[in-house]
Amino acid sequence: MKRTLLALIAPPAAVTRYGCVTCTAAPIGVFWLGSLASIGYGLAGGTLGNLLGPGFLIATGVLLWLIAAVWARLVIRGVESDLLRRADSTHTHPVEPADEDPFHQLRSNI
């Protein structure tokens, strides 16, 4: 429950605490900061033009926040799955590298 609540409130903090920091904390943080800026600018009354009002900016900010929260929760679930080595984990089904030269086909066609 704490993970989900933290992912809803501050997605980058949730990924930093429970997920894979080096993989996704920066892009999730960009979406989250963009949502904060959009909501703040919309609440301040700023507009992007005559057709788009502050309501559009607030709705865009909420959408970006929702994307960041869902993305953070998916990352946390993926990390949990890998750590528990469930059936769908990539740790339980490793892919063995092939022994052949990857450039063999390219070299043979020249």
Secondary structure, DSSP 8 states (H G I E B T S, - for coil): -HHHHHHHH-HHHHHHHHS-HHHHHHHHHHHHHHHHHHHHHHHTT--SSSS--HHHHHHHHHHHHHHHHHHHHHHHHHHHHHHHT-TT-TTTS-----SS-TTHHHHHT-
